[in-house]
Amino acid sequence: MVDAKKVKEKISKVSEKVFSGSKNQAHKHCRICHKPISINAEPRVCKNVECVNKNDRDERNQKQMRLWMFIFFGLFAFSFVGPLILNLI
Ligand SMILES: [Zn+2]
């Protein structure tokens, strides 16, 4: 099976080589605009305000998504376990 993540990694590695020539500096890329940034940059965005804001928003969305998945999973589990518990009482 083709691992999409690995393919993406490979493509980004290749394009890195193409764009940065032969110098092989250790660096990361802004996860929003993909500009090279310092390897110590945390969170993984450049100093562009737009990128910082977008990253912020994305992280909040992700947290919210996880919360909703948790809630749905809880409801899903309860719809199985709930009746069993009620039957036992
Ligand atoms: Zn950026």
PDB file of the backbone (N, CA, C, O) and the ligand in Angstrom, with CONECT records:
HET     ZN  A 101       1
ATOM      1  N   MET A   1       0.832  -1.191   0.000  1.00  0.00           N
ATOM      2  CA  MET A   1       0.000   0.000   0.000  1.00  0.00           C
ATOM      3  C   MET A   1       0.872   1.248   0.000  1.00  0.00           C
ATOM      4  O   MET A   1       1.948   1.263   0.598  1.00  0.00           O
ATOM      5  N   VAL A   2       0.414   2.267  -0.658  1.00  0.00           N
ATOM      6  CA  VAL A   2       1.189   3.503  -0.726  1.00  0.00           C
ATOM      7  C   VAL A   2       0.901   4.335   0.515  1.00  0.00           C
ATOM      8  O   VAL A   2      -0.252   4.640   0.818  1.00  0.00           O
ATOM      9  N   ASP A   3       1.942   4.693   1.215  1.00  0.00           N
ATOM     10  CA  ASP A   3       1.803   5.517   2.402  1.00  0.00           C
ATOM     11  C   ASP A   3       1.882   6.988   1.988  1.00  0.00           C
ATOM     12  O   ASP A   3       2.944   7.491   1.623  1.00  0.00           O
ATOM     13  N   ALA A   4       0.742   7.658   2.053  1.00  0.00           N
ATOM     14  CA  ALA A   4       0.682   9.046   1.571  1.00  0.00           C
ATOM     15  C   ALA A   4       1.668   9.938   2.309  1.00  0.00           C
ATOM     16  O   ALA A   4       2.272  10.836   1.722  1.00  0.00           O
ATOM     17  N   LYS A   5       1.822   9.681   3.590  1.00  0.00           N
ATOM     18  CA  LYS A   5       2.727  10.510   4.381  1.00  0.00           C
ATOM     19  C   LYS A   5       4.152  10.381   3.877  1.00  0.00           C
ATOM     20  O   LYS A   5       4.873  11.367   3.726  1.00  0.00           O
ATOM     21  N   LYS A   6       4.545   9.117   3.615  1.00  0.00           N
ATOM     22  CA  LYS A   6       5.909   8.884   3.159  1.00  0.00           C
ATOM     23  C   LYS A   6       6.136   9.507   1.793  1.00  0.00           C
ATOM     24  O   LYS A   6       7.198  10.070   1.528  1.00  0.00           O
ATOM     25  N   VAL A   7       5.133   9.405   0.924  1.00  0.00           N
ATOM     26  CA  VAL A   7       5.260  10.002  -0.398  1.00  0.00           C
ATOM     27  C   VAL A   7       5.447  11.506  -0.266  1.00  0.00           C
ATOM     28  O   VAL A   7       6.298  12.104  -0.925  1.00  0.00           O
ATOM     29  N   LYS A   8       4.636  12.101   0.595  1.00  0.00           N
ATOM     30  CA  LYS A   8       4.747  13.547   0.817  1.00  0.00           C
ATOM     31  C   LYS A   8       6.129  13.901   1.322  1.00  0.00           C
ATOM     32  O   LYS A   8       6.740  14.869   0.868  1.00  0.00           O
ATOM     33  N   GLU A   9       6.621  13.104   2.272  1.00  0.00           N
ATOM     34  CA  GLU A   9       7.939  13.350   2.827  1.00  0.00           C
ATOM     35  C   GLU A   9       8.983  13.313   1.733  1.00  0.00           C
ATOM     36  O   GLU A   9       9.863  14.170   1.661  1.00  0.00           O
ATOM     37  N   LYS A  10       8.871  12.305   0.881  1.00  0.00           N
ATOM     38  CA  LYS A  10       9.845  12.145  -0.193  1.00  0.00           C
ATOM     39  C   LYS A  10       9.797  13.334  -1.136  1.00  0.00           C
ATOM     40  O   LYS A  10      10.832  13.868  -1.535  1.00  0.00           O
ATOM     41  N   ILE A  11       8.590  13.739  -1.484  1.00  0.00           N
ATOM     42  CA  ILE A  11       8.443  14.870  -2.395  1.00  0.00           C
ATOM     43  C   ILE A  11       9.040  16.121  -1.769  1.00  0.00           C
ATOM     44  O   ILE A  11       9.730  16.885  -2.445  1.00  0.00           O
ATOM     45  N   SER A  12       8.783  16.336  -0.492  1.00  0.00           N
ATOM     46  CA  SER A  12       9.297  17.547   0.139  1.00  0.00           C
ATOM     47  C   SER A  12      10.814  17.479   0.245  1.00  0.00           C
ATOM     48  O   SER A  12      11.497  18.499   0.149  1.00  0.00           O
ATOM     49  N   LYS A  13      11.337  16.277   0.442  1.00  0.00           N
ATOM     50  CA  LYS A  13      12.789  16.137   0.496  1.00  0.00           C
ATOM     51  C   LYS A  13      13.407  16.458  -0.862  1.00  0.00           C
ATOM     52  O   LYS A  13      14.421  17.150  -0.951  1.00  0.00           O
ATOM     53  N   VAL A  14      12.788  15.951  -1.896  1.00  0.00           N
ATOM     54  CA  VAL A  14      13.306  16.192  -3.237  1.00  0.00           C
ATOM     55  C   VAL A  14      13.222  17.673  -3.572  1.00  0.00           C
ATOM     56  O   VAL A  14      14.180  18.251  -4.086  1.00  0.00           O
ATOM     57  N   SER A  15      12.079  18.291  -3.282  1.00  0.00           N
ATOM     58  CA  SER A  15      11.940  19.704  -3.616  1.00  0.00           C
ATOM     59  C   SER A  15      12.884  20.544  -2.772  1.00  0.00           C
ATOM     60  O   SER A  15      13.351  21.596  -3.210  1.00  0.00           O
ATOM     61  N   GLU A  16      13.166  20.073  -1.548  1.00  0.00           N
ATOM     62  CA  GLU A  16      14.140  20.769  -0.716  1.00  0.00           C
ATOM     63  C   GLU A  16      15.485  20.807  -1.427  1.00  0.00           C
ATOM     64  O   GLU A  16      16.142  21.845  -1.508  1.00  0.00           O
ATOM     65  N   LYS A  17      15.872  19.649  -1.936  1.00  0.00           N
ATOM     66  CA  LYS A  17      17.162  19.554  -2.624  1.00  0.00           C
ATOM     67  C   LYS A  17      17.191  20.457  -3.846  1.00  0.00           C
ATOM     68  O   LYS A  17      18.185  21.130  -4.118  1.00  0.00           O
ATOM     69  N   VAL A  18      16.081  20.458  -4.578  1.00  0.00           N
ATOM     70  CA  VAL A  18      16.015  21.261  -5.797  1.00  0.00           C
ATOM     71  C   VAL A  18      16.144  22.740  -5.459  1.00  0.00           C
ATOM     72  O   VAL A  18      16.865  23.477  -6.132  1.00  0.00           O
ATOM     73  N   PHE A  19      15.440  23.171  -4.412  1.00  0.00           N
ATOM     74  CA  PHE A  19      15.386  24.596  -4.123  1.00  0.00           C
ATOM     75  C   PHE A  19      16.580  25.079  -3.323  1.00  0.00           C
ATOM     76  O   PHE A  19      16.943  26.250  -3.426  1.00  0.00           O
ATOM     77  N   SER A  20      17.191  24.234  -2.544  1.00  0.00           N
ATOM     78  CA  SER A  20      18.288  24.704  -1.704  1.00  0.00           C
ATOM     79  C   SER A  20      19.640  24.338  -2.291  1.00  0.00           C
ATOM     80  O   SER A  20      20.667  24.517  -1.637  1.00  0.00           O
ATOM     81  N   GLY A  21      19.653  23.835  -3.498  1.00  0.00           N
ATOM     82  CA  GLY A  21      20.919  23.482  -4.121  1.00  0.00           C
ATOM     83  C   GLY A  21      21.561  22.315  -3.423  1.00  0.00           C
ATOM     84  O   GLY A  21      20.869  21.395  -2.989  1.00  0.00           O
ATOM     85  N   SER A  22      22.872  22.333  -3.306  1.00  0.00           N
ATOM     86  CA  SER A  22      23.553  21.186  -2.749  1.00  0.00           C
ATOM     87  C   SER A  22      23.820  21.327  -1.261  1.00  0.00           C
ATOM     88  O   SER A  22      24.168  20.351  -0.597  1.00  0.00           O
ATOM     89  N   LYS A  23      23.657  22.556  -0.723  1.00  0.00           N
ATOM     90  CA  LYS A  23      23.938  22.718   0.704  1.00  0.00           C
ATOM     91  C   LYS A  23      22.879  21.997   1.511  1.00  0.00           C
ATOM     92  O   LYS A  23      21.679  22.104   1.255  1.00  0.00           O
ATOM     93  N   ASN A  24      23.365  21.264   2.490  1.00  0.00           N
ATOM     94  CA  ASN A  24      22.454  20.398   3.227  1.00  0.00           C
ATOM     95  C   ASN A  24      22.338  20.856   4.675  1.00  0.00           C
ATOM     96  O   ASN A  24      22.725  20.148   5.605  1.00  0.00           O
ATOM     97  N   GLN A  25      21.791  22.064   4.841  1.00  0.00           N
ATOM     98  CA  GLN A  25      21.661  22.589   6.191  1.00  0.00           C
ATOM     99  C   GLN A  25      20.486  21.944   6.898  1.00  0.00           C
ATOM    100  O   GLN A  25      19.465  21.634   6.284  1.00  0.00           O
ATOM    101  N   ALA A  26      20.646  21.747   8.195  1.00  0.00           N
ATOM    102  CA  ALA A  26      19.531  21.230   8.978  1.00  0.00           C
ATOM    103  C   ALA A  26      18.560  22.363   9.235  1.00  0.00           C
ATOM    104  O   ALA A  26      18.907  23.382   9.831  1.00  0.00           O
ATOM    105  N   HIS A  27      17.364  22.170   8.783  1.00  0.00           N
ATOM    106  CA  HIS A  27      16.345  23.181   9.045  1.00  0.00           C
ATOM    107  C   HIS A  27      14.964  22.563   8.925  1.00  0.00           C
ATOM    108  O   HIS A  27      14.797  21.454   8.416  1.00  0.00           O
ATOM    109  N   LYS A  28      13.985  23.305   9.404  1.00  0.00           N
ATOM    110  CA  LYS A  28      12.598  22.872   9.289  1.00  0.00           C
ATOM    111  C   LYS A  28      11.891  23.823   8.355  1.00  0.00           C
ATOM    112  O   LYS A  28      12.447  24.828   7.911  1.00  0.00           O
ATOM    113  N   HIS A  29      10.643  23.477   8.067  1.00  0.00           N
ATOM    114  CA  HIS A  29       9.869  24.355   7.205  1.00  0.00           C
ATOM    115  C   HIS A  29       8.627  24.829   7.941  1.00  0.00           C
ATOM    116  O   HIS A  29       8.008  24.094   8.709  1.00  0.00           O
ATOM    117  N   CYS A  30       8.291  26.070   7.681  1.00  0.00           N
ATOM    118  CA  CYS A  30       7.044  26.606   8.216  1.00  0.00           C
ATOM    119  C   CYS A  30       5.909  25.716   7.741  1.00  0.00           C
ATOM    120  O   CYS A  30       5.785  25.449   6.546  1.00  0.00           O
ATOM    121  N   ARG A  31       5.079  25.255   8.671  1.00  0.00           N
ATOM    122  CA  ARG A  31       4.026  24.319   8.261  1.00  0.00           C
ATOM    123  C   ARG A  31       2.916  25.019   7.497  1.00  0.00           C
ATOM    124  O   ARG A  31       2.045  24.354   6.937  1.00  0.00           O
ATOM    125  N   ILE A  32       2.927  26.330   7.460  1.00  0.00           N
ATOM    126  CA  ILE A  32       1.897  27.061   6.716  1.00  0.00           C
ATOM    127  C   ILE A  32       2.411  27.441   5.330  1.00  0.00           C
ATOM    128  O   ILE A  32       1.803  27.080   4.323  1.00  0.00           O
ATOM    129  N   CYS A  33       3.520  28.161   5.275  1.00  0.00           N
ATOM    130  CA  CYS A  33       3.984  28.655   3.979  1.00  0.00           C
ATOM    131  C   CYS A  33       5.207  27.881   3.481  1.00  0.00           C
ATOM    132  O   CYS A  33       5.675  28.115   2.367  1.00  0.00           O
ATOM    133  N   HIS A  34       5.725  26.963   4.296  1.00  0.00           N
ATOM    134  CA  HIS A  34       6.827  26.074   3.918  1.00  0.00           C
ATOM    135  C   HIS A  34       8.130  26.794   3.640  1.00  0.00           C
ATOM    136  O   HIS A  34       8.990  26.288   2.919  1.00  0.00           O
ATOM    137  N   LYS A  35       8.270  27.970   4.212  1.00  0.00           N
ATOM    138  CA  LYS A  35       9.560  28.652   4.147  1.00  0.00           C
ATOM    139  C   LYS A  35      10.514  27.943   5.097  1.00  0.00           C
ATOM    140  O   LYS A  35      10.088  27.448   6.140  1.00  0.00           O
ATOM    141  N   PRO A  36      11.785  27.888   4.757  1.00  0.00           N
ATOM    142  CA  PRO A  36      12.733  27.284   5.700  1.00  0.00           C
ATOM    143  C   PRO A  36      12.819  28.134   6.962  1.00  0.00           C
ATOM    144  O   PRO A  36      12.900  29.360   6.895  1.00  0.00           O
ATOM    145  N   ILE A  37      12.800  27.470   8.106  1.00  0.00           N
ATOM    146  CA  ILE A  37      12.912  28.178   9.374  1.00  0.00           C
ATOM    147  C   ILE A  37      13.954  27.494  10.236  1.00  0.00           C
ATOM    148  O   ILE A  37      14.431  26.410   9.899  1.00  0.00           O
ATOM    149  N   SER A  38      14.304  28.114  11.334  1.00  0.00           N
ATOM    150  CA  SER A  38      15.300  27.545  12.240  1.00  0.00           C
ATOM    151  C   SER A  38      14.824  26.207  12.772  1.00  0.00           C
ATOM    152  O   SER A  38      13.632  25.995  12.992  1.00  0.00           O
ATOM    153  N   ILE A  39      15.783  25.302  12.977  1.00  0.00           N
ATOM    154  CA  ILE A  39      15.424  23.962  13.443  1.00  0.00           C
ATOM    155  C   ILE A  39      14.879  24.014  14.866  1.00  0.00           C
ATOM    156  O   ILE A  39      14.201  23.092  15.318  1.00  0.00           O
ATOM    157  N   ASN A  40      15.186  25.105  15.564  1.00  0.00           N
ATOM    158  CA  ASN A  40      14.704  25.234  16.939  1.00  0.00           C
ATOM    159  C   ASN A  40      13.359  25.941  17.022  1.00  0.00           C
ATOM    160  O   ASN A  40      12.809  26.108  18.111  1.00  0.00           O
ATOM    161  N   ALA A  41      12.835  26.350  15.893  1.00  0.00           N
ATOM    162  CA  ALA A  41      11.579  27.098  15.897  1.00  0.00           C
ATOM    163  C   ALA A  41      10.460  26.267  16.492  1.00  0.00           C
ATOM    164  O   ALA A  41      10.222  25.135  16.071  1.00  0.00           O
ATOM    165  N   GLU A  42       9.784  26.825  17.459  1.00  0.00           N
ATOM    166  CA  GLU A  42       8.679  26.130  18.128  1.00  0.00           C
ATOM    167  C   GLU A  42       7.611  27.138  18.496  1.00  0.00           C
ATOM    168  O   GLU A  42       7.927  28.043  19.268  1.00  0.00           O
ATOM    169  N   PRO A  43       6.419  27.074  18.036  1.00  0.00           N
ATOM    170  CA  PRO A  43       5.859  26.076  17.126  1.00  0.00           C
ATOM    171  C   PRO A  43       6.455  26.193  15.719  1.00  0.00           C
ATOM    172  O   PRO A  43       7.146  27.157  15.389  1.00  0.00           O
ATOM    173  N   ARG A  44       6.168  25.198  14.924  1.00  0.00           N
ATOM    174  CA  ARG A  44       6.847  25.074  13.639  1.00  0.00           C
ATOM    175  C   ARG A  44       6.298  26.035  12.589  1.00  0.00           C
ATOM    176  O   ARG A  44       5.780  25.606  11.558  1.00  0.00           O
ATOM    177  N   VAL A  45       6.411  27.311  12.850  1.00  0.00           N
ATOM    178  CA  VAL A  45       5.997  28.304  11.867  1.00  0.00           C
ATOM    179  C   VAL A  45       7.057  29.379  11.771  1.00  0.00           C
ATOM    180  O   VAL A  45       7.884  29.526  12.671  1.00  0.00           O
ATOM    181  N   CYS A  46       7.035  30.139  10.670  1.00  0.00           N
ATOM    182  CA  CYS A  46       7.967  31.247  10.532  1.00  0.00           C
ATOM    183  C   CYS A  46       7.448  32.419  11.349  1.00  0.00           C
ATOM    184  O   CYS A  46       6.466  32.295  12.080  1.00  0.00           O
ATOM    185  N   LYS A  47       8.118  33.560  11.218  1.00  0.00           N
ATOM    186  CA  LYS A  47       7.744  34.690  12.079  1.00  0.00           C
ATOM    187  C   LYS A  47       6.609  35.517  11.484  1.00  0.00           C
ATOM    188  O   LYS A  47       6.179  36.509  12.072  1.00  0.00           O
ATOM    189  N   ASN A  48       6.134  35.108  10.330  1.00  0.00           N
ATOM    190  CA  ASN A  48       5.025  35.799   9.686  1.00  0.00           C
ATOM    191  C   ASN A  48       3.778  35.743  10.570  1.00  0.00           C
ATOM    192  O   ASN A  48       3.373  34.671  11.020  1.00  0.00           O
ATOM    193  N   VAL A  49       3.172  36.920  10.815  1.00  0.00           N
ATOM    194  CA  VAL A  49       2.007  36.968  11.702  1.00  0.00           C
ATOM    195  C   VAL A  49       0.893  36.074  11.184  1.00  0.00           C
ATOM    196  O   VAL A  49       0.229  35.381  11.955  1.00  0.00           O
ATOM    197  N   GLU A  50       0.693  36.094   9.860  1.00  0.00           N
ATOM    198  CA  GLU A  50      -0.367  35.277   9.270  1.00  0.00           C
ATOM    199  C   GLU A  50      -0.162  33.794   9.587  1.00  0.00           C
ATOM    200  O   GLU A  50      -1.102  33.082   9.941  1.00  0.00           O
ATOM    201  N   CYS A  51       1.080  33.352   9.451  1.00  0.00           N
ATOM    202  CA  CYS A  51       1.373  31.945   9.709  1.00  0.00           C
ATOM    203  C   CYS A  51       1.155  31.611  11.180  1.00  0.00           C
ATOM    204  O   CYS A  51       0.594  30.567  11.513  1.00  0.00           O
ATOM    205  N   VAL A  52       1.606  32.511  12.063  1.00  0.00           N
ATOM    206  CA  VAL A  52       1.444  32.269  13.489  1.00  0.00           C
ATOM    207  C   VAL A  52      -0.030  32.161  13.833  1.00  0.00           C
ATOM    208  O   VAL A  52      -0.449  31.262  14.561  1.00  0.00           O
ATOM    209  N   ASN A  53      -0.813  33.097  13.296  1.00  0.00           N
ATOM    210  CA  ASN A  53      -2.254  33.082  13.573  1.00  0.00           C
ATOM    211  C   ASN A  53      -2.915  31.831  13.022  1.00  0.00           C
ATOM    212  O   ASN A  53      -3.731  31.198  13.692  1.00  0.00           O
ATOM    213  N   LYS A  54      -2.557  31.485  11.804  1.00  0.00           N
ATOM    214  CA  LYS A  54      -3.183  30.331  11.171  1.00  0.00           C
ATOM    215  C   LYS A  54      -2.836  29.054  11.934  1.00  0.00           C
ATOM    216  O   LYS A  54      -3.684  28.185  12.138  1.00  0.00           O
ATOM    217  N   ASN A  55      -1.576  28.960  12.349  1.00  0.00           N
ATOM    218  CA  ASN A  55      -1.143  27.794  13.110  1.00  0.00           C
ATOM    219  C   ASN A  55      -1.917  27.700  14.424  1.00  0.00           C
ATOM    220  O   ASN A  55      -2.333  26.623  14.851  1.00  0.00           O
ATOM    221  N   ASP A  56      -2.094  28.866  15.050  1.00  0.00           N
ATOM    222  CA  ASP A  56      -2.866  28.940  16.283  1.00  0.00           C
ATOM    223  C   ASP A  56      -4.265  28.394  16.073  1.00  0.00           C
ATOM    224  O   ASP A  56      -4.757  27.565  16.838  1.00  0.00           O
ATOM    225  N   ARG A  57      -4.889  28.885  15.010  1.00  0.00           N
ATOM    226  CA  ARG A  57      -6.258  28.496  14.706  1.00  0.00           C
ATOM    227  C   ARG A  57      -6.331  26.997  14.423  1.00  0.00           C
ATOM    228  O   ARG A  57      -7.227  26.302  14.903  1.00  0.00           O
ATOM    229  N   ASP A  58      -5.376  26.517  13.636  1.00  0.00           N
ATOM    230  CA  ASP A  58      -5.363  25.096  13.291  1.00  0.00           C
ATOM    231  C   ASP A  58      -5.251  24.237  14.540  1.00  0.00           C
ATOM    232  O   ASP A  58      -5.920  23.213  14.677  1.00  0.00           O
ATOM    233  N   GLU A  59      -4.374  24.687  15.461  1.00  0.00           N
ATOM    234  CA  GLU A  59      -4.173  23.887  16.663  1.00  0.00           C
ATOM    235  C   GLU A  59      -5.443  23.857  17.500  1.00  0.00           C
ATOM    236  O   GLU A  59      -5.802  22.830  18.075  1.00  0.00           O
ATOM    237  N   ARG A  60      -6.116  25.004  17.558  1.00  0.00           N
ATOM    238  CA  ARG A  60      -7.351  25.057  18.322  1.00  0.00           C
ATOM    239  C   ARG A  60      -8.406  24.161  17.664  1.00  0.00           C
ATOM    240  O   ARG A  60      -9.132  23.438  18.345  1.00  0.00           O
ATOM    241  N   ASN A  61      -8.478  24.221  16.341  1.00  0.00           N
ATOM    242  CA  ASN A  61      -9.423  23.371  15.622  1.00  0.00           C
ATOM    243  C   ASN A  61      -9.155  21.903  15.893  1.00  0.00           C
ATOM    244  O   ASN A  61     -10.077  21.111  16.087  1.00  0.00           O
ATOM    245  N   GLN A  62      -7.876  21.555  15.903  1.00  0.00           N
ATOM    246  CA  GLN A  62      -7.508  20.159  16.129  1.00  0.00           C
ATOM    247  C   GLN A  62      -7.931  19.709  17.515  1.00  0.00           C
ATOM    248  O   GLN A  62      -8.432  18.600  17.701  1.00  0.00           O
ATOM    249  N   LYS A  63      -7.716  20.603  18.498  1.00  0.00           N
ATOM    250  CA  LYS A  63      -8.093  20.267  19.861  1.00  0.00           C
ATOM    251  C   LYS A  63      -9.596  20.059  19.944  1.00  0.00           C
ATOM    252  O   LYS A  63     -10.079  19.124  20.583  1.00  0.00           O
ATOM    253  N   GLN A  64     -10.340  20.969  19.271  1.00  0.00           N
ATOM    254  CA  GLN A  64     -11.787  20.883  19.291  1.00  0.00           C
ATOM    255  C   GLN A  64     -12.245  19.587  18.619  1.00  0.00           C
ATOM    256  O   GLN A  64     -13.155  18.910  19.097  1.00  0.00           O
ATOM    257  N   MET A  65     -11.597  19.261  17.507  1.00  0.00           N
ATOM    258  CA  MET A  65     -11.942  18.046  16.774  1.00  0.00           C
ATOM    259  C   MET A  65     -11.731  16.828  17.661  1.00  0.00           C
ATOM    260  O   MET A  65     -12.563  15.921  17.691  1.00  0.00           O
ATOM    261  N   ARG A  66     -10.616  16.813  18.384  1.00  0.00           N
ATOM    262  CA  ARG A  66     -10.330  15.683  19.258  1.00  0.00           C
ATOM    263  C   ARG A  66     -11.394  15.588  20.350  1.00  0.00           C
ATOM    264  O   ARG A  66     -11.845  14.499  20.706  1.00  0.00           O
ATOM    265  N   LEU A  67     -11.788  16.759  20.877  1.00  0.00           N
ATOM    266  CA  LEU A  67     -12.804  16.788  21.924  1.00  0.00           C
ATOM    267  C   LEU A  67     -14.109  16.204  21.401  1.00  0.00           C
ATOM    268  O   LEU A  67     -14.759  15.406  22.076  1.00  0.00           O
ATOM    269  N   TRP A  68     -14.489  16.614  20.175  1.00  0.00           N
ATOM    270  CA  TRP A  68     -15.734  16.111  19.611  1.00  0.00           C
ATOM    271  C   TRP A  68     -15.667  14.614  19.358  1.00  0.00           C
ATOM    272  O   TRP A  68     -16.638  13.893  19.588  1.00  0.00           O
ATOM    273  N   MET A  69     -14.520  14.152  18.884  1.00  0.00           N
ATOM    274  CA  MET A  69     -14.371  12.712  18.649  1.00  0.00           C
ATOM    275  C   MET A  69     -14.514  11.949  19.956  1.00  0.00           C
ATOM    276  O   MET A  69     -15.103  10.870  20.016  1.00  0.00           O
ATOM    277  N   PHE A  70     -13.950  12.553  21.005  1.00  0.00           N
ATOM    278  CA  PHE A  70     -14.021  11.946  22.329  1.00  0.00           C
ATOM    279  C   PHE A  70     -15.480  11.853  22.775  1.00  0.00           C
ATOM    280  O   PHE A  70     -15.930  10.824  23.279  1.00  0.00           O
ATOM    281  N   ILE A  71     -16.210  12.962  22.575  1.00  0.00           N
ATOM    282  CA  ILE A  71     -17.618  12.993  22.967  1.00  0.00           C
ATOM    283  C   ILE A  71     -18.429  11.959  22.179  1.00  0.00           C
ATOM    284  O   ILE A  71     -19.230  11.216  22.745  1.00  0.00           O
ATOM    285  N   PHE A  72     -18.202  11.929  20.860  1.00  0.00           N
ATOM    286  CA  PHE A  72     -18.945  10.975  20.027  1.00  0.00           C
ATOM    287  C   PHE A  72     -18.618   9.542  20.421  1.00  0.00           C
ATOM    288  O   PHE A  72     -19.493   8.678  20.489  1.00  0.00           O
ATOM    289  N   PHE A  73     -17.348   9.317  20.676  1.00  0.00           N
ATOM    290  CA  PHE A  73     -16.950   7.971  21.066  1.00  0.00           C
ATOM    291  C   PHE A  73     -17.604   7.593  22.392  1.00  0.00           C
ATOM    292  O   PHE A  73     -18.040   6.459  22.587  1.00  0.00           O
ATOM    293  N   GLY A  74     -17.661   8.570  23.300  1.00  0.00           N
ATOM    294  CA  GLY A  74     -18.285   8.338  24.586  1.00  0.00           C
ATOM    295  C   GLY A  74     -19.754   7.974  24.420  1.00  0.00           C
ATOM    296  O   GLY A  74     -20.249   7.032  25.039  1.00  0.00           O
ATOM    297  N   LEU A  75     -20.450   8.745  23.562  1.00  0.00           N
ATOM    298  CA  LEU A  75     -21.868   8.468  23.319  1.00  0.00           C
ATOM    299  C   LEU A  75     -22.045   7.095  22.679  1.00  0.00           C
ATOM    300  O   LEU A  75     -22.934   6.324  23.038  1.00  0.00           O
ATOM    301  N   PHE A  76     -21.174   6.822  21.728  1.00  0.00           N
ATOM    302  CA  PHE A  76     -21.224   5.550  21.021  1.00  0.00           C
ATOM    303  C   PHE A  76     -21.047   4.389  22.000  1.00  0.00           C
ATOM    304  O   PHE A  76     -21.795   3.412  21.977  1.00  0.00           O
ATOM    305  N   ALA A  77     -20.043   4.525  22.855  1.00  0.00           N
ATOM    306  CA  ALA A  77     -19.785   3.481  23.836  1.00  0.00           C
ATOM    307  C   ALA A  77     -20.955   3.363  24.799  1.00  0.00           C
ATOM    308  O   ALA A  77     -21.352   2.264  25.185  1.00  0.00           O
ATOM    309  N   PHE A  78     -21.497   4.510  25.178  1.00  0.00           N
ATOM    310  CA  PHE A  78     -22.586   4.498  26.154  1.00  0.00           C
ATOM    311  C   PHE A  78     -23.834   3.828  25.588  1.00  0.00           C
ATOM    312  O   PHE A  78     -24.585   3.175  26.312  1.00  0.00           O
ATOM    313  N   SER A  79     -24.047   4.003  24.262  1.00  0.00           N
ATOM    314  CA  SER A  79     -25.240   3.410  23.655  1.00  0.00           C
ATOM    315  C   SER A  79     -25.159   1.881  23.699  1.00  0.00           C
ATOM    316  O   SER A  79     -26.178   1.199  23.593  1.00  0.00           O
ATOM    317  N   PHE A  80     -23.951   1.352  23.856  1.00  0.00           N
ATOM    318  CA  PHE A  80     -23.794  -0.100  24.014  1.00  0.00           C
ATOM    319  C   PHE A  80     -23.817  -0.496  25.478  1.00  0.00           C
ATOM    320  O   PHE A  80     -24.491  -1.443  25.881  1.00  0.00           O
ATOM    321  N   VAL A  81     -23.060   0.258  26.260  1.00  0.00           N
ATOM    322  CA  VAL A  81     -22.884  -0.105  27.665  1.00  0.00           C
ATOM    323  C   VAL A  81     -24.074   0.325  28.507  1.00  0.00           C
ATOM    324  O   VAL A  81     -24.463  -0.363  29.451  1.00  0.00           O
ATOM    325  N   GLY A  82     -24.653   1.480  28.154  1.00  0.00           N
ATOM    326  CA  GLY A  82     -25.764   2.029  28.926  1.00  0.00           C
ATOM    327  C   GLY A  82     -26.891   1.041  29.133  1.00  0.00           C
ATOM    328  O   GLY A  82     -27.252   0.768  30.278  1.00  0.00           O
ATOM    329  N   PRO A  83     -27.466   0.488  28.065  1.00  0.00           N
ATOM    330  CA  PRO A  83     -28.572  -0.474  28.217  1.00  0.00           C
ATOM    331  C   PRO A  83     -28.182  -1.681  29.069  1.00  0.00           C
ATOM    332  O   PRO A  83     -28.995  -2.186  29.843  1.00  0.00           O
ATOM    333  N   LEU A  84     -26.944  -2.141  28.926  1.00  0.00           N
ATOM    334  CA  LEU A  84     -26.507  -3.288  29.731  1.00  0.00           C
ATOM    335  C   LEU A  84     -26.559  -2.937  31.205  1.00  0.00           C
ATOM    336  O   LEU A  84     -27.037  -3.716  32.030  1.00  0.00           O
ATOM    337  N   ILE A  85     -26.056  -1.748  31.524  1.00  0.00           N
ATOM    338  CA  ILE A  85     -26.050  -1.324  32.922  1.00  0.00           C
ATOM    339  C   ILE A  85     -27.489  -1.170  33.417  1.00  0.00           C
ATOM    340  O   ILE A  85     -27.822  -1.587  34.527  1.00  0.00           O
ATOM    341  N   LEU A  86     -28.330  -0.570  32.587  1.00  0.00           N
ATOM    342  CA  LEU A  86     -29.723  -0.353  32.997  1.00  0.00           C
ATOM    343  C   LEU A  86     -30.431  -1.700  33.203  1.00  0.00           C
ATOM    344  O   LEU A  86     -31.278  -1.831  34.086  1.00  0.00           O
ATOM    345  N   ASN A  87     -30.078  -2.694  32.385  1.00  0.00           N
ATOM    346  CA  ASN A  87     -30.701  -4.014  32.528  1.00  0.00           C
ATOM    347  C   ASN A  87     -30.285  -4.697  33.819  1.00  0.00           C
ATOM    348  O   ASN A  87     -31.035  -5.488  34.391  1.00  0.00           O
ATOM    349  N   LEU A  88     -29.079  -4.381  34.268  1.00  0.00           N
ATOM    350  CA  LEU A  88     -28.555  -5.031  35.473  1.00  0.00           C
ATOM    351  C   LEU A  88     -29.213  -4.482  36.710  1.00  0.00           C
ATOM    352  O   LEU A  88     -29.335  -5.171  37.723  1.00  0.00           O
ATOM    353  N   ILE A  89     -29.642  -3.224  36.623  1.00  0.00           N
ATOM    354  CA  ILE A  89     -30.226  -2.609  37.823  1.00  0.00           C
ATOM    355  C   ILE A  89     -31.625  -3.169  38.114  1.00  0.00           C
ATOM    356  O   ILE A  89     -32.263  -2.763  39.086  1.00  0.00           O
TER     357      ILE A  89
HETATM  358 ZN    ZN A 101       5.196  30.882   7.232  1.00  0.00          ZN2+
END
